[in-house]
Amino acid sequence: MQNWMAPSEIAGLLLMRRVPKPFPAHDEPSGYRVLGVIIPDLDDVLRMESSELPTRASTLLPLHLRQALLAGVAIVQRAGPEMVHMLRSHMMGENKARFGNAINDIVDCARQSRSSSQLHLM
């Protein structure tokens, strides 16, 4: 179960934007990431950053934020696919659809590679 998804793919998913529930009236909605669901204080830290926020396309993080991302990846990796589907429920609209498509693509690729490697063993 540990290798059900590549850590780099999980990291990309965790850096996607999300819409927090309840929606804060005073904050910019683009400042929230899926990783903030797992590590709640991260949203506040990211909002205080003056630099560009990380995205799925650009996963470079300042050194002091990399530990949070690694911890989030480890938590999702250990929890399994159920956690990714739970994280999807924290998304809304277009981001939810994009997140769902990314999950489906990753799971399909993993399923295909696993079945082809099992056929090779026969």
Biopython code that builds the backbone (N, CA, C, O; Angstrom):
import numpy as np
from Bio.PDB.StructureBuilder import StructureBuilder

atoms = [
    (1, "MET", "N", (0.818, -1.203, 0.000)),
    (1, "MET", "CA", (0.000, 0.000, 0.000)),
    (1, "MET", "C", (0.857, 1.260, 0.000)),
    (1, "MET", "O", (0.369, 2.328, -0.371)),
    (2, "GLN", "N", (2.122, 1.165, 0.406)),
    (2, "GLN", "CA", (2.940, 2.357, 0.507)),
    (2, "GLN", "C", (3.214, 3.008, -0.838)),
    (2, "GLN", "O", (3.352, 4.230, -0.891)),
    (3, "ASN", "N", (3.299, 2.263, -1.916)),
    (3, "ASN", "CA", (3.643, 2.823, -3.212)),
    (3, "ASN", "C", (2.435, 2.964, -4.120)),
    (3, "ASN", "O", (2.565, 2.772, -5.329)),
    (4, "TRP", "N", (1.291, 3.285, -3.598)),
    (4, "TRP", "CA", (0.093, 3.377, -4.407)),
    (4, "TRP", "C", (0.092, 4.628, -5.278)),
    (4, "TRP", "O", (-0.629, 4.677, -6.275)),
    (5, "MET", "N", (0.887, 5.645, -4.924)),
    (5, "MET", "CA", (0.988, 6.859, -5.730)),
    (5, "MET", "C", (2.377, 7.462, -5.523)),
    (5, "MET", "O", (2.911, 7.436, -4.414)),
    (6, "ALA", "N", (2.950, 7.997, -6.580)),
    (6, "ALA", "CA", (4.282, 8.603, -6.490)),
    (6, "ALA", "C", (4.238, 9.821, -5.571)),
    (6, "ALA", "O", (3.309, 10.624, -5.660)),
    (7, "PRO", "N", (5.225, 9.971, -4.694)),
    (7, "PRO", "CA", (5.256, 11.135, -3.799)),
    (7, "PRO", "C", (5.220, 12.469, -4.537)),
    (7, "PRO", "O", (4.629, 13.429, -4.041)),
    (8, "SER", "N", (5.837, 12.543, -5.704)),
    (8, "SER", "CA", (5.812, 13.807, -6.459)),
    (8, "SER", "C", (4.395, 14.146, -6.920)),
    (8, "SER", "O", (4.021, 15.318, -6.965)),
    (9, "GLU", "N", (3.608, 13.130, -7.260)),
    (9, "GLU", "CA", (2.217, 13.364, -7.658)),
    (9, "GLU", "C", (1.389, 13.840, -6.465)),
    (9, "GLU", "O", (0.556, 14.737, -6.596)),
    (10, "ILE", "N", (1.623, 13.239, -5.316)),
    (10, "ILE", "CA", (0.912, 13.670, -4.109)),
    (10, "ILE", "C", (1.265, 15.114, -3.790)),
    (10, "ILE", "O", (0.388, 15.911, -3.456)),
    (11, "ALA", "N", (2.547, 15.454, -3.892)),
    (11, "ALA", "CA", (2.989, 16.830, -3.613)),
    (11, "ALA", "C", (2.281, 17.804, -4.540)),
    (11, "ALA", "O", (1.834, 18.866, -4.106)),
    (12, "GLY", "N", (2.178, 17.451, -5.809)),
    (12, "GLY", "CA", (1.482, 18.317, -6.758)),
    (12, "GLY", "C", (0.020, 18.517, -6.395)),
    (12, "GLY", "O", (-0.506, 19.626, -6.496)),
    (13, "LEU", "N", (-0.635, 17.439, -5.972)),
    (13, "LEU", "CA", (-2.045, 17.541, -5.572)),
    (13, "LEU", "C", (-2.202, 18.412, -4.330)),
    (13, "LEU", "O", (-3.139, 19.205, -4.238)),
    (14, "LEU", "N", (-1.287, 18.266, -3.379)),
    (14, "LEU", "CA", (-1.383, 19.030, -2.136)),
    (14, "LEU", "C", (-1.150, 20.516, -2.339)),
    (14, "LEU", "O", (-1.556, 21.326, -1.505)),
    (15, "LEU", "N", (-0.498, 20.885, -3.441)),
    (15, "LEU", "CA", (-0.237, 22.297, -3.704)),
    (15, "LEU", "C", (-1.303, 22.955, -4.584)),
    (15, "LEU", "O", (-1.201, 24.137, -4.914)),
    (16, "MET", "N", (-2.325, 22.184, -4.959)),
    (16, "MET", "CA", (-3.423, 22.768, -5.736)),
    (16, "MET", "C", (-4.247, 23.708, -4.854)),
    (16, "MET", "O", (-4.316, 23.538, -3.636)),
    (17, "ARG", "N", (-4.866, 24.692, -5.487)),
    (17, "ARG", "CA", (-5.707, 25.636, -4.744)),
    (17, "ARG", "C", (-6.984, 24.962, -4.277)),
    (17, "ARG", "O", (-7.495, 24.041, -4.915)),
    (18, "ARG", "N", (-7.483, 25.444, -3.150)),
    (18, "ARG", "CA", (-8.769, 24.971, -2.641)),
    (18, "ARG", "C", (-9.549, 26.166, -2.124)),
    (18, "ARG", "O", (-8.986, 27.232, -1.875)),
    (19, "VAL", "N", (-10.832, 25.979, -1.970)),
    (19, "VAL", "CA", (-11.679, 27.014, -1.387)),
    (19, "VAL", "C", (-12.030, 26.553, 0.019)),
    (19, "VAL", "O", (-12.672, 25.516, 0.186)),
    (20, "PRO", "N", (-11.617, 27.310, 1.034)),
    (20, "PRO", "CA", (-11.877, 26.887, 2.410)),
    (20, "PRO", "C", (-13.347, 26.976, 2.759)),
    (20, "PRO", "O", (-14.084, 27.813, 2.237)),
    (21, "LYS", "N", (-13.753, 26.098, 3.650)),
    (21, "LYS", "CA", (-15.131, 26.102, 4.157)),
    (21, "LYS", "C", (-15.057, 26.313, 5.664)),
    (21, "LYS", "O", (-14.357, 25.553, 6.333)),
    (22, "PRO", "N", (-15.722, 27.276, 6.222)),
    (22, "PRO", "CA", (-16.489, 28.347, 5.599)),
    (22, "PRO", "C", (-15.553, 29.346, 4.920)),
    (22, "PRO", "O", (-14.400, 29.510, 5.317)),
    (23, "PHE", "N", (-16.070, 30.000, 3.899)),
    (23, "PHE", "CA", (-15.281, 30.935, 3.112)),
    (23, "PHE", "C", (-15.010, 32.202, 3.913)),
    (23, "PHE", "O", (-15.952, 32.863, 4.351)),
    (24, "PRO", "N", (-13.730, 32.559, 4.116)),
    (24, "PRO", "CA", (-13.413, 33.775, 4.875)),
    (24, "PRO", "C", (-13.668, 35.026, 4.026)),
    (24, "PRO", "O", (-13.185, 35.117, 2.897)),
    (25, "ALA", "N", (-14.402, 35.958, 4.549)),
    (25, "ALA", "CA", (-14.800, 37.149, 3.797)),
    (25, "ALA", "C", (-13.635, 38.097, 3.550)),
    (25, "ALA", "O", (-13.641, 38.834, 2.565)),
    (26, "HIS", "N", (-12.645, 38.090, 4.418)),
    (26, "HIS", "CA", (-11.565, 39.070, 4.333)),
    (26, "HIS", "C", (-10.314, 38.578, 3.601)),
    (26, "HIS", "O", (-9.389, 39.365, 3.397)),
    (27, "ASP", "N", (-10.255, 37.341, 3.211)),
    (27, "ASP", "CA", (-9.053, 36.797, 2.592)),
    (27, "ASP", "C", (-9.245, 36.510, 1.110)),
    (27, "ASP", "O", (-10.363, 36.313, 0.633)),
    (28, "GLU", "N", (-8.129, 36.491, 0.402)),
    (28, "GLU", "CA", (-8.116, 36.134, -1.014)),
    (28, "GLU", "C", (-8.230, 34.613, -1.134)),
    (28, "GLU", "O", (-7.435, 33.896, -0.526)),
    (29, "PRO", "N", (-9.195, 34.102, -1.901)),
    (29, "PRO", "CA", (-9.390, 32.653, -1.978)),
    (29, "PRO", "C", (-8.246, 31.904, -2.644)),
    (29, "PRO", "O", (-8.108, 30.699, -2.439)),
    (30, "SER", "N", (-7.419, 32.585, -3.439)),
    (30, "SER", "CA", (-6.325, 31.887, -4.118)),
    (30, "SER", "C", (-5.170, 31.560, -3.170)),
    (30, "SER", "O", (-4.223, 30.887, -3.578)),
    (31, "GLY", "N", (-5.224, 32.008, -1.943)),
    (31, "GLY", "CA", (-4.145, 31.776, -0.995)),
    (31, "GLY", "C", (-4.243, 30.477, -0.224)),
    (31, "GLY", "O", (-3.437, 30.245, 0.676)),
    (32, "TYR", "N", (-5.187, 29.635, -0.538)),
    (32, "TYR", "CA", (-5.380, 28.392, 0.201)),
    (32, "TYR", "C", (-4.971, 27.202, -0.661)),
    (32, "TYR", "O", (-5.273, 27.155, -1.854)),
    (33, "ARG", "N", (-4.286, 26.245, -0.050)),
    (33, "ARG", "CA", (-3.845, 25.047, -0.742)),
    (33, "ARG", "C", (-4.434, 23.824, -0.065)),
    (33, "ARG", "O", (-4.815, 23.877, 1.104)),
    (34, "VAL", "N", (-4.508, 22.717, -0.801)),
    (34, "VAL", "CA", (-5.051, 21.463, -0.272)),
    (34, "VAL", "C", (-4.242, 21.017, 0.941)),
    (34, "VAL", "O", (-4.802, 20.440, 1.873)),
    (35, "LEU", "N", (-2.955, 21.270, 0.944)),
    (35, "LEU", "CA", (-2.099, 20.908, 2.080)),
    (35, "LEU", "C", (-2.598, 21.527, 3.379)),
    (35, "LEU", "O", (-2.377, 20.972, 4.455)),
    (36, "GLY", "N", (-3.268, 22.670, 3.286)),
    (36, "GLY", "CA", (-3.815, 23.326, 4.470)),
    (36, "GLY", "C", (-4.919, 22.533, 5.153)),
    (36, "GLY", "O", (-5.235, 22.795, 6.313)),
    (37, "VAL", "N", (-5.509, 21.572, 4.457)),
    (37, "VAL", "CA", (-6.506, 20.700, 5.085)),
    (37, "VAL", "C", (-5.812, 19.762, 6.070)),
    (37, "VAL", "O", (-6.339, 19.474, 7.144)),
    (38, "ILE", "N", (-4.630, 19.292, 5.693)),
    (38, "ILE", "CA", (-3.881, 18.357, 6.526)),
    (38, "ILE", "C", (-3.116, 19.094, 7.617)),
    (38, "ILE", "O", (-3.054, 18.630, 8.756)),
    (39, "ILE", "N", (-2.537, 20.238, 7.275)),
    (39, "ILE", "CA", (-1.763, 21.052, 8.214)),
    (39, "ILE", "C", (-2.429, 22.426, 8.274)),
    (39, "ILE", "O", (-2.055, 23.318, 7.512)),
    (40, "PRO", "N", (-3.407, 22.616, 9.162)),
    (40, "PRO", "CA", (-4.238, 23.826, 9.172)),
    (40, "PRO", "C", (-3.476, 25.142, 9.321)),
    (40, "PRO", "O", (-3.872, 26.134, 8.710)),
    (41, "ASP", "N", (-2.419, 25.190, 10.093)),
    (41, "ASP", "CA", (-1.680, 26.437, 10.284)),
    (41, "ASP", "C", (-0.927, 26.863, 9.038)),
    (41, "ASP", "O", (-0.467, 28.002, 8.957)),
    (42, "LEU", "N", (-0.793, 25.987, 8.080)),
    (42, "LEU", "CA", (-0.044, 26.303, 6.876)),
    (42, "LEU", "C", (-0.696, 27.429, 6.078)),
    (42, "LEU", "O", (0.012, 28.240, 5.481)),
    (43, "ASP", "N", (-2.013, 27.498, 6.054)),
    (43, "ASP", "CA", (-2.694, 28.559, 5.316)),
    (43, "ASP", "C", (-2.272, 29.936, 5.823)),
    (43, "ASP", "O", (-2.032, 30.846, 5.029)),
    (44, "ASP", "N", (-2.184, 30.086, 7.134)),
    (44, "ASP", "CA", (-1.768, 31.365, 7.708)),
    (44, "ASP", "C", (-0.323, 31.688, 7.343)),
    (44, "ASP", "O", (-0.001, 32.837, 7.043)),
    (45, "VAL", "N", (0.538, 30.690, 7.367)),
    (45, "VAL", "CA", (1.943, 30.892, 7.023)),
    (45, "VAL", "C", (2.076, 31.290, 5.556)),
    (45, "VAL", "O", (2.834, 32.205, 5.232)),
    (46, "LEU", "N", (1.361, 30.627, 4.681)),
    (46, "LEU", "CA", (1.432, 30.943, 3.256)),
    (46, "LEU", "C", (0.906, 32.342, 2.953)),
    (46, "LEU", "O", (1.429, 33.023, 2.072)),
    (47, "ARG", "N", (-0.116, 32.769, 3.669)),
    (47, "ARG", "CA", (-0.657, 34.113, 3.454)),
    (47, "ARG", "C", (0.350, 35.184, 3.848)),
    (47, "ARG", "O", (0.359, 36.267, 3.263)),
    (48, "MET", "N", (1.194, 34.898, 4.827)),
    (48, "MET", "CA", (2.196, 35.881, 5.263)),
    (48, "MET", "C", (3.399, 35.948, 4.320)),
    (48, "MET", "O", (4.175, 36.902, 4.370)),
    (49, "GLU", "N", (3.551, 34.949, 3.472)),
    (49, "GLU", "CA", (4.668, 34.930, 2.526)),
    (49, "GLU", "C", (4.492, 36.033, 1.494)),
    (49, "GLU", "O", (3.397, 36.231, 0.967)),
    (50, "SER", "N", (5.559, 36.740, 1.210)),
    (50, "SER", "CA", (5.489, 37.792, 0.209)),
    (50, "SER", "C", (5.786, 37.251, -1.189)),
    (50, "SER", "O", (5.459, 37.895, -2.186)),
    (51, "SER", "N", (6.390, 36.099, -1.264)),
    (51, "SER", "CA", (6.740, 35.536, -2.560)),
    (51, "SER", "C", (5.548, 34.820, -3.187)),
    (51, "SER", "O", (4.493, 34.681, -2.569)),
    (52, "GLU", "N", (5.736, 34.376, -4.409)),
    (52, "GLU", "CA", (4.700, 33.653, -5.147)),
    (52, "GLU", "C", (4.372, 32.339, -4.423)),
    (52, "GLU", "O", (5.273, 31.615, -3.998)),
    (53, "LEU", "N", (3.081, 32.044, -4.290)),
    (53, "LEU", "CA", (2.677, 30.800, -3.648)),
    (53, "LEU", "C", (2.973, 29.623, -4.569)),
    (53, "LEU", "O", (2.892, 29.762, -5.790)),
    (54, "PRO", "N", (3.316, 28.466, -4.005)),
    (54, "PRO", "CA", (3.585, 27.291, -4.824)),
    (54, "PRO", "C", (2.309, 26.783, -5.494)),
    (54, "PRO", "O", (1.205, 26.955, -4.977)),
    (55, "THR", "N", (2.486, 26.159, -6.645)),
    (55, "THR", "CA", (1.356, 25.575, -7.371)),
    (55, "THR", "C", (1.730, 24.172, -7.804)),
    (55, "THR", "O", (2.861, 23.730, -7.606)),
    (56, "ARG", "N", (0.772, 23.475, -8.397)),
    (56, "ARG", "CA", (1.030, 22.138, -8.924)),
    (56, "ARG", "C", (2.082, 22.188, -10.024)),
    (56, "ARG", "O", (2.883, 21.263, -10.157)),
    (57, "ALA", "N", (2.086, 23.254, -10.809)),
    (57, "ALA", "CA", (3.049, 23.393, -11.902)),
    (57, "ALA", "C", (4.430, 23.812, -11.402)),
    (57, "ALA", "O", (5.438, 23.435, -12.000)),
    (58, "SER", "N", (4.492, 24.570, -10.335)),
    (58, "SER", "CA", (5.765, 25.041, -9.792)),
    (58, "SER", "C", (5.819, 24.701, -8.314)),
    (58, "SER", "O", (5.360, 25.473, -7.472)),
    (59, "THR", "N", (6.376, 23.554, -8.006)),
    (59, "THR", "CA", (6.344, 23.048, -6.633)),
    (59, "THR", "C", (7.530, 23.498, -5.782)),
    (59, "THR", "O", (7.752, 22.962, -4.696)),
    (60, "LEU", "N", (8.290, 24.474, -6.266)),
    (60, "LEU", "CA", (9.424, 24.955, -5.481)),
    (60, "LEU", "C", (8.912, 25.714, -4.261)),
    (60, "LEU", "O", (8.102, 26.634, -4.373)),
    (61, "LEU", "N", (9.399, 25.311, -3.114)),
    (61, "LEU", "CA", (8.993, 25.922, -1.857)),
    (61, "LEU", "C", (10.199, 26.488, -1.142)),
    (61, "LEU", "O", (11.308, 25.977, -1.298)),
    (62, "PRO", "N", (10.001, 27.534, -0.361)),
    (62, "PRO", "CA", (11.095, 27.986, 0.504)),
    (62, "PRO", "C", (11.454, 26.858, 1.484)),
    (62, "PRO", "O", (10.614, 26.021, 1.816)),
    (63, "LEU", "N", (12.686, 26.851, 1.931)),
    (63, "LEU", "CA", (13.157, 25.764, 2.804)),
    (63, "LEU", "C", (12.282, 25.557, 4.030)),
    (63, "LEU", "O", (12.039, 24.417, 4.424)),
    (64, "HIS", "N", (11.808, 26.629, 4.636)),
    (64, "HIS", "CA", (11.037, 26.479, 5.871)),
    (64, "HIS", "C", (9.646, 25.874, 5.639)),
    (64, "HIS", "O", (8.987, 25.489, 6.604)),
    (65, "LEU", "N", (9.182, 25.780, 4.384)),
    (65, "LEU", "CA", (7.878, 25.182, 4.099)),
    (65, "LEU", "C", (7.980, 23.755, 3.573)),
    (65, "LEU", "O", (6.974, 23.051, 3.490)),
    (66, "ARG", "N", (9.174, 23.329, 3.221)),
    (66, "ARG", "CA", (9.338, 21.996, 2.633)),
    (66, "ARG", "C", (9.014, 20.884, 3.614)),
    (66, "ARG", "O", (8.515, 19.834, 3.210)),
    (67, "GLN", "N", (9.286, 21.092, 4.882)),
    (67, "GLN", "CA", (8.969, 20.070, 5.882)),
    (67, "GLN", "C", (7.467, 19.817, 5.950)),
    (67, "GLN", "O", (7.032, 18.675, 6.099)),
    (68, "ALA", "N", (6.682, 20.876, 5.843)),
    (68, "ALA", "CA", (5.224, 20.715, 5.880)),
    (68, "ALA", "C", (4.745, 19.910, 4.680)),
    (68, "ALA", "O", (3.875, 19.049, 4.811)),
    (69, "LEU", "N", (5.312, 20.190, 3.511)),
    (69, "LEU", "CA", (4.919, 19.444, 2.315)),
    (69, "LEU", "C", (5.323, 17.980, 2.434)),
    (69, "LEU", "O", (4.541, 17.094, 2.091)),
    (70, "LEU", "N", (6.523, 17.718, 2.912)),
    (70, "LEU", "CA", (6.970, 16.323, 3.090)),
    (70, "LEU", "C", (6.094, 15.590, 4.096)),
    (70, "LEU", "O", (5.760, 14.422, 3.898)),
    (71, "ALA", "N", (5.720, 16.275, 5.177)),
    (71, "ALA", "CA", (4.838, 15.660, 6.171)),
    (71, "ALA", "C", (3.475, 15.360, 5.557)),
    (71, "ALA", "O", (2.908, 14.294, 5.796)),
    (72, "GLY", "N", (2.950, 16.287, 4.773)),
    (72, "GLY", "CA", (1.665, 16.067, 4.110)),
    (72, "GLY", "C", (1.708, 14.900, 3.142)),
    (72, "GLY", "O", (0.781, 14.092, 3.094)),
    (73, "VAL", "N", (2.788, 14.811, 2.367)),
    (73, "VAL", "CA", (2.947, 13.694, 1.433)),
    (73, "VAL", "C", (2.982, 12.376, 2.198)),
    (73, "VAL", "O", (2.336, 11.408, 1.797)),
    (74, "ALA", "N", (3.728, 12.333, 3.292)),
    (74, "ALA", "CA", (3.820, 11.102, 4.089)),
    (74, "ALA", "C", (2.468, 10.716, 4.676)),
    (74, "ALA", "O", (2.120, 9.536, 4.707)),
    (75, "ILE", "N", (1.709, 11.693, 5.138)),
    (75, "ILE", "CA", (0.393, 11.416, 5.718)),
    (75, "ILE", "C", (-0.545, 10.832, 4.664)),
    (75, "ILE", "O", (-1.240, 9.849, 4.920)),
    (76, "VAL", "N", (-0.562, 11.439, 3.483)),
    (76, "VAL", "CA", (-1.438, 10.950, 2.407)),
    (76, "VAL", "C", (-0.973, 9.580, 1.933)),
    (76, "VAL", "O", (-1.795, 8.693, 1.704)),
    (77, "GLN", "N", (0.335, 9.398, 1.782)),
    (77, "GLN", "CA", (0.877, 8.116, 1.323)),
    (77, "GLN", "C", (0.480, 6.991, 2.277)),
    (77, "GLN", "O", (0.106, 5.902, 1.841)),
    (78, "ARG", "N", (0.562, 7.255, 3.558)),
    (78, "ARG", "CA", (0.230, 6.240, 4.560)),
    (78, "ARG", "C", (-1.276, 5.982, 4.643)),
    (78, "ARG", "O", (-1.708, 4.846, 4.838)),
    (79, "ALA", "N", (-2.072, 7.047, 4.492)),
    (79, "ALA", "CA", (-3.526, 6.907, 4.623)),
    (79, "ALA", "C", (-4.148, 6.198, 3.428)),
    (79, "ALA", "O", (-5.172, 5.529, 3.570)),
    (80, "GLY", "N", (-3.544, 6.335, 2.258)),
    (80, "GLY", "CA", (-4.044, 5.648, 1.081)),
    (80, "GLY", "C", (-5.013, 6.470, 0.258)),
    (80, "GLY", "O", (-5.252, 7.642, 0.550)),
    (81, "PRO", "N", (-5.573, 5.849, -0.775)),
    (81, "PRO", "CA", (-6.452, 6.552, -1.716)),
    (81, "PRO", "C", (-7.680, 7.196, -1.073)),
    (81, "PRO", "O", (-8.199, 8.185, -1.592)),
    (82, "GLU", "N", (-8.140, 6.658, 0.029)),
    (82, "GLU", "CA", (-9.315, 7.233, 0.686)),
    (82, "GLU", "C", (-9.063, 8.677, 1.092)),
    (82, "GLU", "O", (-9.968, 9.509, 1.029)),
    (83, "MET", "N", (-7.833, 8.979, 1.509)),
    (83, "MET", "CA", (-7.522, 10.338, 1.937)),
    (83, "MET", "C", (-7.559, 11.301, 0.750)),
    (83, "MET", "O", (-8.000, 12.441, 0.897)),
    (84, "VAL", "N", (-7.106, 10.861, -0.410)),
    (84, "VAL", "CA", (-7.139, 11.733, -1.586)),
    (84, "VAL", "C", (-8.582, 12.071, -1.934)),
    (84, "VAL", "O", (-8.887, 13.209, -2.290)),
    (85, "HIS", "N", (-9.464, 11.091, -1.834)),
    (85, "HIS", "CA", (-10.878, 11.349, -2.123)),
    (85, "HIS", "C", (-11.497, 12.259, -1.058)),
    (85, "HIS", "O", (-12.376, 13.062, -1.371)),
    (86, "MET", "N", (-11.053, 12.144, 0.183)),
    (86, "MET", "CA", (-11.526, 13.044, 1.236)),
    (86, "MET", "C", (-11.042, 14.468, 0.949)),
    (86, "MET", "O", (-11.791, 15.427, 1.132)),
    (87, "LEU", "N", (-9.794, 14.605, 0.502)),
    (87, "LEU", "CA", (-9.266, 15.927, 0.192)),
    (87, "LEU", "C", (-10.044, 16.571, -0.957)),
    (87, "LEU", "O", (-10.235, 17.787, -0.980)),
    (88, "ARG", "N", (-10.483, 15.767, -1.890)),
    (88, "ARG", "CA", (-11.272, 16.280, -3.017)),
    (88, "ARG", "C", (-12.549, 16.933, -2.520)),
    (88, "ARG", "O", (-13.029, 17.888, -3.132)),
    (89, "SER", "N", (-13.104, 16.441, -1.432)),
    (89, "SER", "CA", (-14.340, 17.017, -0.909)),
    (89, "SER", "C", (-14.140, 18.430, -0.364)),
    (89, "SER", "O", (-15.113, 19.142, -0.115)),
    (90, "HIS", "N", (-12.886, 18.839, -0.177)),
    (90, "HIS", "CA", (-12.591, 20.187, 0.311)),
    (90, "HIS", "C", (-12.420, 21.189, -0.833)),
    (90, "HIS", "O", (-12.047, 22.341, -0.610)),
    (91, "MET", "N", (-12.691, 20.749, -2.031)),
    (91, "MET", "CA", (-12.525, 21.601, -3.201)),
    (91, "MET", "C", (-13.902, 22.036, -3.703)),
    (91, "MET", "O", (-14.923, 21.451, -3.340)),
    (92, "MET", "N", (-13.912, 23.074, -4.544)),
    (92, "MET", "CA", (-15.163, 23.544, -5.125)),
    (92, "MET", "C", (-14.947, 23.886, -6.599)),
    (92, "MET", "O", (-13.853, 24.269, -7.012)),
    (93, "GLY", "N", (-16.005, 23.740, -7.369)),
    (93, "GLY", "CA", (-16.033, 24.196, -8.744)),
    (93, "GLY", "C", (-14.974, 23.602, -9.648)),
    (93, "GLY", "O", (-14.744, 22.392, -9.655)),
    (94, "GLU", "N", (-14.332, 24.476, -10.412)),
    (94, "GLU", "CA", (-13.347, 24.061, -11.401)),
    (94, "GLU", "C", (-12.156, 23.355, -10.761)),
    (94, "GLU", "O", (-11.626, 22.395, -11.319)),
    (95, "ASN", "N", (-11.740, 23.827, -9.599)),
    (95, "ASN", "CA", (-10.616, 23.181, -8.907)),
    (95, "ASN", "C", (-10.961, 21.753, -8.492)),
    (95, "ASN", "O", (-10.108, 20.867, -8.532)),
    (96, "LYS", "N", (-12.203, 21.537, -8.097)),
    (96, "LYS", "CA", (-12.631, 20.190, -7.705)),
    (96, "LYS", "C", (-12.578, 19.254, -8.914)),
    (96, "LYS", "O", (-12.143, 18.108, -8.805)),
    (97, "ALA", "N", (-13.024, 19.755, -10.057)),
    (97, "ALA", "CA", (-12.997, 18.948, -11.277)),
    (97, "ALA", "C", (-11.561, 18.656, -11.698)),
    (97, "ALA", "O", (-11.243, 17.531, -12.081)),
    (98, "ARG", "N", (-10.697, 19.660, -11.629)),
    (98, "ARG", "CA", (-9.283, 19.474, -11.985)),
    (98, "ARG", "C", (-8.604, 18.476, -11.042)),
    (98, "ARG", "O", (-7.829, 17.624, -11.475)),
    (99, "PHE", "N", (-8.908, 18.595, -9.755)),
    (99, "PHE", "CA", (-8.349, 17.684, -8.755)),
    (99, "PHE", "C", (-8.824, 16.257, -9.028)),
    (99, "PHE", "O", (-8.030, 15.317, -8.990)),
    (100, "GLY", "N", (-10.118, 16.099, -9.303)),
    (100, "GLY", "CA", (-10.665, 14.777, -9.603)),
    (100, "GLY", "C", (-10.050, 14.171, -10.844)),
    (100, "GLY", "O", (-9.753, 12.976, -10.870)),
    (101, "ASN", "N", (-9.852, 14.989, -11.890)),
    (101, "ASN", "CA", (-9.215, 14.497, -13.112)),
    (101, "ASN", "C", (-7.781, 14.066, -12.849)),
    (101, "ASN", "O", (-7.328, 13.047, -13.370)),
    (102, "ALA", "N", (-7.067, 14.841, -12.042)),
    (102, "ALA", "CA", (-5.685, 14.491, -11.713)),
    (102, "ALA", "C", (-5.634, 13.172, -10.945)),
    (102, "ALA", "O", (-4.776, 12.329, -11.209)),
    (103, "ILE", "N", (-6.547, 12.995, -10.000)),
    (103, "ILE", "CA", (-6.602, 11.742, -9.238)),
    (103, "ILE", "C", (-6.875, 10.572, -10.173)),
    (103, "ILE", "O", (-6.196, 9.547, -10.107)),
    (104, "ASN", "N", (-7.864, 10.724, -11.040)),
    (104, "ASN", "CA", (-8.217, 9.641, -11.957)),
    (104, "ASN", "C", (-7.057, 9.281, -12.872)),
    (104, "ASN", "O", (-6.787, 8.101, -13.093)),
    (105, "ASP", "N", (-6.367, 10.286, -13.408)),
    (105, "ASP", "CA", (-5.224, 10.026, -14.279)),
    (105, "ASP", "C", (-4.119, 9.278, -13.543)),
    (105, "ASP", "O", (-3.538, 8.335, -14.081)),
    (106, "ILE", "N", (-3.832, 9.694, -12.327)),
    (106, "ILE", "CA", (-2.762, 9.070, -11.544)),
    (106, "ILE", "C", (-3.128, 7.633, -11.190)),
    (106, "ILE", "O", (-2.307, 6.726, -11.329)),
    (107, "VAL", "N", (-4.354, 7.430, -10.735)),
    (107, "VAL", "CA", (-4.788, 6.086, -10.341)),
    (107, "VAL", "C", (-4.818, 5.164, -11.557)),
    (107, "VAL", "O", (-4.427, 4.001, -11.456)),
    (108, "ASP", "N", (-5.282, 5.672, -12.715)),
    (108, "ASP", "CA", (-5.306, 4.857, -13.932)),
    (108, "ASP", "C", (-3.906, 4.453, -14.362)),
    (108, "ASP", "O", (-3.677, 3.299, -14.724)),
    (109, "CYS", "N", (-2.963, 5.395, -14.324)),
    (109, "CYS", "CA", (-1.567, 5.086, -14.685)),
    (109, "CYS", "C", (-0.983, 4.058, -13.731)),
    (109, "CYS", "O", (-0.292, 3.132, -14.156)),
    (110, "ALA", "N", (-1.259, 4.221, -12.443)),
    (110, "ALA", "CA", (-0.734, 3.269, -11.450)),
    (110, "ALA", "C", (-1.332, 1.887, -11.666)),
    (110, "ALA", "O", (-0.635, 0.878, -11.561)),
    (111, "ARG", "N", (-2.634, 1.845, -11.970)),
    (111, "ARG", "CA", (-3.299, 0.567, -12.199)),
    (111, "ARG", "C", (-2.720, -0.133, -13.431)),
    (111, "ARG", "O", (-2.487, -1.341, -13.407)),
    (112, "GLN", "N", (-2.490, 0.624, -14.503)),
    (112, "GLN", "CA", (-1.944, 0.054, -15.733)),
    (112, "GLN", "C", (-0.524, -0.461, -15.531)),
    (112, "GLN", "O", (-0.185, -1.550, -15.994)),
    (113, "SER", "N", (0.307, 0.317, -14.840)),
    (113, "SER", "CA", (1.684, -0.119, -14.634)),
    (113, "SER", "C", (1.738, -1.337, -13.722)),
    (113, "SER", "O", (2.572, -2.222, -13.913)),
    (114, "ARG", "N", (0.849, -1.385, -12.728)),
    (114, "ARG", "CA", (0.829, -2.520, -11.813)),
    (114, "ARG", "C", (0.368, -3.785, -12.542)),
    (114, "ARG", "O", (0.930, -4.860, -12.330)),
    (115, "SER", "N", (-0.655, -3.664, -13.404)),
    (115, "SER", "CA", (-1.151, -4.846, -14.108)),
    (115, "SER", "C", (-0.143, -5.315, -15.147)),
    (115, "SER", "O", (0.005, -6.521, -15.345)),
    (116, "SER", "N", (0.557, -4.400, -15.817)),
    (116, "SER", "CA", (1.556, -4.823, -16.800)),
    (116, "SER", "C", (2.750, -5.473, -16.113)),
    (116, "SER", "O", (3.340, -6.401, -16.668)),
    (117, "SER", "N", (3.121, -5.012, -14.925)),
    (117, "SER", "CA", (4.236, -5.626, -14.224)),
    (117, "SER", "C", (3.837, -7.014, -13.708)),
    (117, "SER", "O", (4.686, -7.901, -13.625)),
    (118, "GLN", "N", (2.578, -7.214, -13.365)),
    (118, "GLN", "CA", (2.128, -8.527, -12.921)),
    (118, "GLN", "C", (2.070, -9.491, -14.094)),
    (118, "GLN", "O", (2.365, -10.674, -13.922)),
    (119, "LEU", "N", (1.696, -9.021, -15.290)),
    (119, "LEU", "CA", (1.688, -9.863, -16.459)),
    (119, "LEU", "C", (3.101, -10.314, -16.819)),
    (119, "LEU", "O", (3.313, -11.434, -17.281)),
    (120, "HIS", "N", (4.046, -9.432, -16.600)),
    (120, "HIS", "CA", (5.438, -9.759, -16.884)),
    (120, "HIS", "C", (5.928, -10.913, -15.995)),
    (120, "HIS", "O", (6.773, -11.706, -16.412)),
    (121, "LEU", "N", (5.399, -10.998, -14.786)),
    (121, "LEU", "CA", (5.822, -12.051, -13.859)),
    (121, "LEU", "C", (5.260, -13.407, -14.213)),
    (121, "LEU", "O", (5.798, -14.422, -13.772)),
    (122, "MET", "N", (4.184, -13.462, -15.003)),
    (122, "MET", "CA", (3.534, -14.731, -15.321)),
    (122, "MET", "C", (4.291, -15.522, -16.342)),
    (122, "MET", "O", (3.867, -16.616, -16.713)),
]
sb = StructureBuilder()
sb.init_structure("model")
sb.init_model(0)
sb.init_chain("A")
sb.init_seg("    ")
for serial, (resi, resn, name, xyz) in enumerate(atoms, 1):
    if name == "N":
        sb.init_residue(resn, " ", resi, " ")
    sb.init_atom(name, np.array(xyz, "f"), 0.0, 1.0, " ", f" {name:<3s}", serial, name[0])
structure = sb.get_structure()
